[in-house]
Amino acid sequence: MEFPSGVFIFMNEREIHEINKYCNASSLLVVTSTGILLRVHCPFSVEVVKDVEAFSIGDRHTVIQVKMDRNLTLVYIINNKGYYYYNFILLL
């Protein structure tokens, strides 16, 4: 389901509780290109695909924690700073 840009869907307490049963700051759920669901535990490696701050394309870094911002966008914690997931590819 797609929502128009700028539309935010708010979850109730029950929905948040359901999500928190499966998600935490020390792992990430990933669907592979073959459709397999994997849980990747921190720390895990990523490669930079967009220049961001002091990181250059091709650099590799270690994600120590995963978070969500207030718009439910995934944030990787690298060197104790947050970076949006779309600046990186996951290295499995």
N, C-alpha and C positions, 0 to 999 in steps of 0.2 A: 504494500500500500504506500502510495506517495502522498505527501502533503505539500501544499504550496510553500514557497520560500517565506520564512518569517513566521510560520505557524508553529506554535509549540504545543505539544500535547502534555498535559499534566497528569501524573499518576496519583492514584489514591494510595493510602497506607498499605492496603492489602497487596497491590501491584508492586510496590516498592519492596515489601517483605518477600514476595515471591522471587524477585530478581536477586535480592541479597542472599537467598538460599544457594544460588549457583555462582555468584560473582563475589570477588574479593580483591583487595589491593595487591595480592601476591600472585595472581594468575590471570590468564586471559583465555577465553574460549575462542577457537579459530576453526573455521570450516575450510578444509583443503580444497584444491581444484578438483579433486575426485569426489567431493561431497562428504568426507569423513570429518567428524567433529573431534577436535583435540583440545585438551587443556594444556597450555604452555605456562610453566611456572617461572616466576622471577628467581634469579636474574636470567634474562634472555637477550640475545644479540639482535640488533637492527642495523640496517645500512641506510644512510642519508640519501634521499632521492630529490630533495629540494634544499637549496642553501637556506640555512636558518641560523641566525646569530653567528657564532664562531665555527659552526659545522659546515663542511663542504660536501658536495655530492660525492658519494663513494666512501666517505668516512664510516667506520663501524663503531658502534657504542653499545653499552650494556644498560638495559632497562632494569632498574632496581625495584620499581613499583608501578602500578597502573592506577589511574584515577579517572573520574569523569568531571567535566566542568558543569556549570549550572545549566548549560544547554544540552547536556548528555553527550558531549563530544569526548571521545577517548583521549586521555593525556598520558604520555609516557614520562616517568620521572627518571631523568638521566643526570648524574652529577648533582643531585639534589635540586634540580630545576625541572619545570614542566614544559613539555613540547607536544604539540598535537601529533597524533598518530600518522596523519597523512603526509608528513614530511619524511617518513621512513618506510622501509619494507622489512618485514619480519624474516630473520634468517633461521631456518629450522635445520 
